[in-house]
Amino acid sequence: MRKSVLRALIGGILLLTLAGCSAVISAQERFGPDPDREILVGTSRAKVEQLLGAPISTDVLIDGRTRTTYEYTARVVRDPQIFLISLVTLGLFEPILTPVAYFGKPEVTYQKDVVYGPDDTVVESSSERPIPRSH
């Protein structure tokens, strides 16, 4: 009897740990760069380009600073339905829900301007702008 109780307990724990994958993915608001949170005044150009990739344009301003424009994509939007299904089914549908939770988030393309000082650190940064999808 102890063995069957122990097996049931271990099985229950395993099911609960499986329930985490799609639940975490669906609860997370964003997959991909989030430069409005990560790029602050003083951040190095190398760190910005590590996060966003190479700029799509660069302009030298009259005062000697450099304005660069970056374009990047991120998957956004929370999905509470998948979170609830995952919890209610105790992870039984994880093989289906995990890819749905990730790929179900729409991919959005953004642009962001960053101004660097002469020492190649951020002195100014615009808010990200979503780029409309062309159909």
Secondary structure, DSSP 4 states (H G I P E B T S, - for coil): -HHHHHHHHHHHHHHHHHTHHHHHHHH-SEES--HHHH--TT-BHHHHHHHH-S-SEEEE-TTS-EEEEEEEEEEE---HHHHHHHHHTTTTTHHHHHHHHHHTSPEEEEEEEEEE-TTSBEEEEPPPEEEPPP-
